[in-house]
């Protein structure tokens, strides 16, 4: 560790190693867990030593430091250190065993990450299991190690650590009259950290509630599902052989119900279904491992969770009702709110973005399931034409091809790709005639991805500009609209298909973004399907908007802020993280607003850090921006609740969020004014962020953004409590 950043990452890895026991990266919860481990001082000390050795070894061996800093390797070593520290008396020989076991645990964890990580599966606490079993069996032959008697003389140990007051607190909690099932729950919870007492479980449950309301509720539901199952089958969950493994049900319920699976009605249901399986494996495995005098520890939890997660990957069509967490936020609530928001905003981001294959405004003459030719396996296609203000597609008599507005207009590539097929020799038909023999007419077929092709048909003879095997970019000219093939009048047939052959079966596949032109105004459509008679166009990029929201890594912005009469300043910098995610960072607070921009749309995707700084208000004001100006166009969106609301209101929502949301936070942006549509020098956008509870407005923020040739020049924020004016300092 030669740099300040290395030291920072190493120190960060220590609390995270504790938090990861419950899949958490929350510092306060990690501190609570650390304190609990020191209820047995020597066990806590050896657990900490194990964490330090593992993380230091990982740094020295050159493993990824950011991965180490997340605690994903250290938490397994922590458990090994606690387990050995509880069982043996502390001495120099035990310290040596701890160091060896910590390094072994690290090597197992890194290896498992490579073996099962390629299947996008977590290694959970398998490294802990393998390491502690090896050490337990090996140390049976170590005569120099003494078996701990601290559990026998608990009061003496407590008196040594905290005197009579600590003994009285322990006695009070231990003698507390609570239902038997709840006592077993608390002890099972504490047993996760090898603390087999009521007080540890109570404190841990409060920490769990603080960290995650969903995890807390899942721990209770999972445990009581197991408790009820034991009652039904006539087994005793509180017997000695079972007393330390109740945590398997708690960890399984959290992992399946809300951490690796997005919390939902389905995830809760499957958690309840899986708990009896955990119980069966617990009972049967205990019999097998008793032969070797080995505890099963967290084996049932690991087996069931990994089997379940692996089986889900074989689903032919993953369901949004039971979805794996793709981007881990280390909190069931954050996973849920991000998923719900992303399902609306980014549900198609894994798709190749397809634009309309033309310039200007065209009309849909025939859409999917058309009345003429778009039937059966060919039903997912469009026919596009150009019409005038009266809805006519031709001028004069319409007897000649050149009378039609769309004839000889450019046909463009809808996305980047490779030219798979070109047909360019078929003569155009006279108006009213069709060529059934060469049905598809002059054609260009493009390959955009595996099993994703587009076919553009009825092109003008001799107009194709590309050759087979040539690569094209979205918007490149392919040819001209014509009237070849089965086409009685000039139009463009456009379809998406899964194979590169002419006449292939069509695929139902959306247009990424387009503007719908209506009498009452403009509408932005995202990953949608134009329907018959729609007037549609691509987003026509406005240079002022494009430049204002085209944030380039390395750019810096300086602002003068007047907040309720007080003048301050703020500075931002655009940067990217190691995964190439772009963000704007506030240099004063360190807050970061993550965004994505494809040249048509700019989205803010996430916010982390201080919510009182200017960057947060900008995040709210420009949550989604399309980069073409259309008068009075209104964009609507929703914010993730965890980025907007605070405790305790958000905590109440968390408890029932998988089932019902009574909180809402909405965004709208109106394209209000432009000084000159042909050569603009100033644009005004009006946006609103509104929070509501069961339909009642709690808070409303109104924003005004002024964009000029140098970018965003002014922002105004108004609410009942805020009057903010922000000016760009060139």
Residue pairs with C-beta under 8 A, 6 or more apart in sequence:
1 7
1 10
1 59
6 59
6 65
9 65
9 66
9 68
9 69
10 55
10 56
10 59
10 65
10 68
10 69
12 69
13 51
13 55
13 68
13 69
13 70
13 71
13 74
14 48
14 51
14 52
14 55
14 74
15 27
15 30
15 31
15 34
15 71
16 25
16 30
16 69
16 70
16 71
16 74
16 75
17 51
17 54
17 55
17 71
17 73
17 74
17 75
17 77
17 78
18 30
18 31
18 33
18 34
18 37
18 51
18 71
18 75
18 78
19 25
19 26
19 27
19 29
19 30
19 33
19 71
19 75
20 70
20 71
20 72
20 74
20 75
21 33
21 75
21 78
21 79
21 192
21 193
22 29
22 33
22 192
22 208
22 211
22 215
22 254
23 215
23 254
23 255
23 259
23 330
24 30
24 211
24 212
24 330
24 331
25 70
25 71
25 330
26 211
26 330
26 331
28 207
28 210
28 211
29 207
29 208
29 210
29 211
32 203
32 204
32 206
32 207
32 210
33 193
33 204
33 207
34 44
34 48
35 203
36 190
36 193
36 195
36 200
36 203
36 204
37 43
37 44
37 47
37 48
37 78
37 82
37 193
37 194
37 195
38 44
38 45
39 195
39 197
39 199
39 200
40 85
40 86
40 150
40 157
40 194
40 195
41 157
41 161
42 85
42 90
42 148
42 150
43 81
43 82
43 85
43 86
43 194
44 82
44 85
45 85
45 90
46 81
46 82
46 84
46 85
46 90
46 94
46 95
46 98
47 78
47 79
47 81
47 82
47 85
48 78
48 81
49 81
49 95
49 98
49 99
49 102
50 77
50 78
50 80
50 81
50 82
50 98
50 101
50 102
50 105
51 74
51 77
51 78
51 81
51 102
53 77
53 98
53 99
53 102
53 103
54 73
54 74
54 76
54 77
54 102
54 103
54 105
54 106
55 68
55 73
55 74
57 102
57 103
57 106
58 65
58 68
58 73
58 106
58 110
59 65
59 68
63 73
63 110
66 578
67 73
68 74
72 109
72 113
73 105
73 106
73 109
73 110
73 127
75 125
76 105
76 108
76 109
76 125
76 126
76 127
76 128
76 131
77 101
77 102
77 105
77 106
77 127
77 128
77 131
79 125
79 128
79 132
79 194
80 98
80 101
80 102
80 105
80 128
80 131
80 132
80 135
81 98
81 101
81 102
82 193
82 194
83 128
83 132
83 194
83 297
84 94
84 97
84 98
84 101
84 132
84 135
84 139
85 94
85 98
85 194
86 148
86 150
86 151
86 194
87 136
87 147
87 148
88 94
88 97
88 139
88 145
88 146
88 147
88 148
89 145
89 146
89 147
89 148
89 149
89 150
91 144
91 145
91 146
93 142
93 144
93 145
94 145
97 135
97 139
97 142
97 145
101 131
101 132
101 134
101 135
104 131
104 134
104 135
105 127
105 128
105 131
106 127
108 126
108 127
108 130
108 131
109 123
109 127
112 123
112 126
112 127
113 123
116 122
116 123
116 306
117 123
119 310
119 313
120 313
121 306
121 309
121 310
122 260
122 306
122 309
124 255
124 298
124 301
124 302
124 305
124 306
125 297
125 298
125 301
125 302
126 302
128 297
128 298
129 297
129 298
129 299
129 302
132 297
133 294
136 294
137 292
137 294
139 145
150 157
151 196
154 170
155 167
155 170
158 166
158 167
158 170
159 166
159 167
169 199
170 197
170 199
173 197
173 198
173 199
173 202
174 197
174 198
174 199
176 198
180 238
181 224
181 227
183 198
184 223
184 227
184 237
184 238
184 243
184 246
185 201
185 205
185 219
185 220
185 223
185 224
185 227
185 246
185 250
186 198
186 200
186 201
186 202
186 205
187 196
187 197
187 198
187 201
187 243
187 246
188 201
188 223
188 244
188 245
188 246
188 247
188 249
188 250
189 200
189 201
189 204
189 205
189 208
189 219
189 246
189 247
189 250
190 196
190 197
190 198
190 199
190 200
190 201
190 204
191 201
191 243
191 244
191 245
191 246
191 247
192 204
192 247
192 250
192 251
193 200
193 204
195 201
196 243
196 244
205 216
205 219
208 215
208 216
208 219
209 216
211 331
212 258
212 331
212 332
212 333
212 654
213 333
213 651
213 654
213 655
214 257
214 258
214 263
214 332
214 333
214 336
214 654
214 655
214 657
214 658
215 254
215 258
215 259
215 332
217 655
218 253
218 254
218 257
218 258
218 268
218 271
218 332
219 250
219 253
219 254
221 253
221 257
221 268
221 271
221 272
222 249
222 250
222 252
222 253
222 254
222 257
222 271
222 275
223 246
223 249
223 250
223 253
225 249
225 253
225 271
225 272
225 275
225 276
226 237
226 246
226 249
226 275
226 276
226 278
226 279
227 237
229 275
229 276
229 279
230 236
230 237
230 279
233 279
235 242
235 279
235 283
236 242
237 246
241 286
241 290
242 282
242 286
244 295
245 282
245 286
245 295
245 296
245 297
245 300
247 298
247 301
248 278
248 282
248 298
248 300
248 301
249 275
249 278
249 279
251 298
251 301
251 305
252 271
252 274
252 275
252 278
252 300
252 301
252 304
252 305
253 271
253 275
254 332
255 301
255 305
256 267
256 270
256 271
256 274
256 304
256 305
256 308
257 263
257 267
257 268
257 270
257 271
257 332
258 267
258 332
258 335
258 336
258 658
259 325
259 332
259 335
260 305
260 309
260 324
260 325
261 267
261 270
261 322
261 323
261 324
261 325
262 323
262 324
262 325
262 335
262 336
262 339
263 332
263 333
263 335
263 336
263 657
263 658
264 321
264 322
264 323
264 336
264 658
265 321
265 658
265 659
266 319
266 321
266 322
267 322
267 658
268 658
270 308
270 322
274 304
274 308
277 304
278 300
278 301
278 304
279 300
281 299
281 300
281 303
281 304
282 296
282 300
285 296
285 299
285 300
286 296
289 295
289 296
289 299
309 324
312 318
312 322
312 324
318 324
320 343
323 339
325 335
325 339
327 338
328 335
329 335
329 338
331 642
333 642
333 654
333 657
334 640
334 642
336 657
336 658
337 640
337 641
337 642
337 643
337 657
338 606
338 640
338 642
340 640
340 661
341 638
341 639
341 640
344 637
344 638
345 603
345 624
345 637
346 603
346 605
347 527
348 510
348 512
348 526
348 527
351 509
351 510
351 512
351 527
352 415
352 448
352 449
352 452
353 415
353 474
353 512
353 513
353 598
354 414
354 415
354 448
354 454
354 496
354 509
354 510
354 511
354 512
355 412
355 414
355 415
355 474
355 475
355 511
355 512
355 513
355 514
355 538
356 362
356 384
356 414
356 511
356 514
356 536
356 537
356 538
357 411
357 412
357 413
357 414
357 454
357 456
357 478
357 492
357 494
358 384
358 409
358 410
358 411
358 412
358 481
358 492
358 538
359 409
359 410
359 412
359 538
360 386
360 409
360 537
361 386
361 517
361 535
361 536
361 537
362 384
362 385
362 386
362 406
362 492
362 535
362 536
362 537
363 384
363 385
363 386
363 387
363 391
363 393
363 533
363 534
363 535
363 536
364 382
364 383
364 384
364 530
364 531
364 532
364 533
364 534
364 536
365 383
365 384
365 385
365 393
365 491
365 532
366 372
366 373
366 374
366 381
366 382
366 383
366 532
367 374
367 382
367 383
367 529
367 530
367 531
367 532
367 534
368 374
368 379
368 380
368 381
368 382
368 508
368 529
368 531
369 375
369 379
370 379
370 381
370 383
370 532
373 486
374 380
374 381
374 383
377 505
377 506
378 495
378 505
378 506
379 506
380 495
380 496
380 506
380 507
380 508
380 509
381 493
381 494
381 495
381 506
382 493
382 494
382 495
382 530
383 491
383 492
383 493
383 494
384 406
384 491
384 492
384 494
385 393
385 404
385 405
385 406
385 489
385 490
385 491
385 492
386 393
386 404
386 405
386 406
386 409
387 393
387 405
387 535
388 395
388 405
392 398
393 404
393 405
393 406
393 489
394 403
394 404
394 405
394 489
395 403
395 405
396 403
397 403
398 404
398 431
398 489
399 431
400 431
401 407
401 428
401 430
401 431
401 482
401 483
401 490
402 408
403 431
404 431
404 483
404 489
404 490
406 481
406 490
406 491
406 492
407 460
407 481
407 482
407 483
407 490
408 460
408 463
408 480
408 481
408 482
409 480
409 481
410 477
410 480
410 481
411 444
411 456
411 459
411 477
411 478
411 479
411 480
411 481
411 492
412 474
412 475
412 476
412 477
412 478
413 446
413 472
413 473
413 474
413 475
413 476
413 478
414 446
414 454
414 474
414 494
415 446
415 448
415 454
415 474
416 448
416 471
416 472
416 473
416 474
417 446
417 447
417 448
417 454
417 471
417 472
418 446
418 447
418 469
418 470
418 471
418 472
419 444
419 445
419 446
419 447
419 466
419 467
419 468
419 469
419 470
419 471
419 472
420 445
420 446
420 447
420 453
420 468
420 500
421 443
421 444
421 445
421 468
421 500
421 501
421 502
422 443
422 444
422 445
422 464
422 466
422 467
422 468
423 440
423 441
423 442
423 443
423 444
423 502
424 442
424 459
424 461
424 462
424 463
424 464
424 479
425 442
425 461
425 462
426 435
426 438
426 441
426 442
426 461
426 484
426 485
427 435
427 461
427 484
428 460
428 461
428 482
428 483
428 484
429 435
429 483
429 484
429 485
429 487
429 488
431 483
431 488
431 489
432 488
432 489
433 488
434 485
434 486
434 487
434 488
435 441
435 484
435 485
435 486
435 487
436 486
438 484
438 485
439 485
439 486
439 503
440 455
440 457
440 458
440 485
440 486
440 493
440 502
440 503
441 457
441 458
441 459
441 482
441 483
441 484
441 485
441 486
441 487
442 457
442 458
442 459
442 460
442 461
442 463
442 464
442 479
442 482
442 484
442 485
443 455
443 456
443 457
443 459
443 502
444 455
444 456
444 459
444 464
444 466
444 478
444 479
445 453
445 454
445 455
445 456
445 500
445 501
445 502
446 453
446 454
446 456
446 472
446 478
447 453
447 500
448 454
451 498
451 499
452 496
452 498
452 507
452 509
453 496
453 497
453 498
453 499
453 500
453 504
454 494
454 495
454 496
454 497
455 493
455 494
455 495
455 496
455 497
455 502
455 504
456 478
456 479
456 492
456 493
456 494
457 485
457 492
457 493
457 494
457 495
458 481
458 482
458 483
458 484
458 485
458 487
458 490
458 491
458 492
458 493
459 478
459 479
459 480
459 481
459 482
459 484
459 492
460 479
460 480
460 481
460 482
460 483
460 484
461 482
461 484
463 479
463 480
463 482
464 478
464 479
465 477
465 478
465 479
466 472
466 476
466 478
466 479
472 478
481 490
481 491
481 492
482 490
483 489
483 490
483 491
487 493
495 506
496 506
496 507
496 508
496 509
497 504
497 505
497 506
497 507
498 504
498 505
498 507
499 505
508 529
510 527
510 528
510 529
511 525
511 527
511 528
511 529
511 530
511 536
512 526
512 527
512 600
513 524
513 525
513 526
513 527
513 538
513 539
513 600
513 601
513 626
514 525
514 528
514 530
514 536
514 537
514 538
514 539
515 522
515 523
515 524
515 525
515 536
515 537
515 538
515 539
515 540
515 628
515 630
515 633
516 522
516 523
516 524
516 525
516 530
516 534
516 535
516 536
517 535
517 536
517 537
518 535
521 630
521 631
521 632
521 633
522 630
522 631
522 632
522 633
523 633
524 539
524 626
524 630
524 633
524 635
525 536
526 601
530 536
538 600
539 600
539 601
539 626
539 627
539 628
540 628
541 599
541 600
541 627
541 628
542 627
542 628
542 629
542 680
542 683
543 680
544 629
544 680
544 681
544 682
544 683
544 707
544 708
544 709
545 625
545 627
545 628
545 629
545 683
545 707
546 599
546 627
547 709
547 711
548 707
548 711
548 712
549 597
549 602
549 622
549 625
549 627
550 597
551 574
551 582
551 584
551 595
551 597
552 574
553 574
553 575
553 576
553 582
554 573
554 574
554 575
555 573
555 574
556 571
556 572
556 573
556 574
557 571
557 572
557 573
557 584
557 728
558 569
558 570
558 571
558 728
558 729
559 569
559 570
559 571
559 572
559 614
559 726
559 727
559 728
559 729
560 567
560 568
560 569
560 726
560 727
560 729
561 567
561 568
561 569
561 570
561 614
561 724
561 725
561 726
562 724
562 725
562 726
563 722
563 723
563 724
564 722
564 723
564 724
565 723
569 729
570 586
570 587
570 588
570 613
570 614
570 615
570 726
571 586
571 587
571 588
572 584
572 585
572 586
572 587
572 615
573 584
573 585
573 587
574 582
574 583
574 584
574 585
575 582
575 583
575 584
575 585
576 582
576 583
577 583
581 594
582 594
582 595
582 596
582 597
583 592
583 593
583 594
583 595
584 592
584 593
584 595
584 615
584 618
585 591
585 592
585 615
586 592
586 609
586 610
586 613
586 614
586 615
588 613
589 609
589 610
589 613
589 615
590 609
590 610
591 607
591 608
591 609
591 610
591 611
591 613
591 615
591 616
592 607
592 608
592 609
593 604
593 606
593 607
593 615
593 616
593 618
593 619
594 604
594 605
594 606
594 607
594 608
595 602
595 603
595 604
595 605
596 602
596 603
596 605
597 603
599 627
600 626
600 627
600 628
601 624
601 625
601 626
601 627
602 622
602 624
602 625
602 626
602 627
603 623
603 624
604 619
604 622
604 623
604 624
606 640
606 643
607 616
607 619
607 643
609 615
609 616
610 616
614 726
617 701
617 703
617 715
617 717
617 724
618 715
620 639
620 667
620 687
620 689
620 701
620 703
621 687
621 689
621 703
621 705
621 715
621 717
622 669
622 685
622 687
622 705
623 637
623 639
623 667
623 669
623 687
623 689
624 635
624 637
624 667
624 669
625 635
625 669
625 685
626 633
626 635
629 671
629 674
629 677
629 680
629 683
630 671
631 671
631 674
632 670
632 671
632 672
633 670
633 671
634 668
634 669
634 670
634 671
635 667
635 668
635 669
636 666
636 667
636 668
637 666
637 667
637 668
638 664
638 665
638 666
638 667
639 665
639 666
639 667
639 689
640 665
641 650
641 653
641 657
641 661
641 663
641 665
642 650
644 665
644 689
644 691
645 653
645 663
645 665
645 691
649 663
649 693
650 663
653 661
653 662
653 663
656 662
662 693
662 694
663 691
663 692
663 693
664 691
664 692
664 693
665 689
665 690
665 691
665 692
666 689
666 690
666 692
667 687
667 688
667 689
668 687
668 688
668 690
669 685
669 686
669 687
669 688
670 685
670 686
670 687
671 683
671 685
672 684
672 685
672 686
673 683
673 684
674 680
674 682
674 683
674 684
675 681
675 682
675 683
681 708
681 709
682 706
682 707
682 708
683 706
683 707
683 708
684 704
684 705
684 706
684 707
685 704
685 705
685 707
686 702
686 703
686 704
686 705
687 702
687 703
687 705
688 700
688 701
688 702
688 703
689 700
689 701
689 703
690 697
690 699
690 700
690 701
691 697
691 698
691 699
691 700
692 698
699 719
700 719
701 717
701 718
701 719
701 722
702 717
702 718
702 719
703 715
703 716
703 717
703 718
704 714
704 715
704 716
705 712
705 714
705 715
706 712
706 713
706 714
706 715
707 713
710 728
710 730
711 728
712 728
713 727
713 728
714 725
714 726
714 727
714 728
715 724
715 725
715 726
716 724
716 725
716 726
717 723
717 724
717 725
717 726
718 724
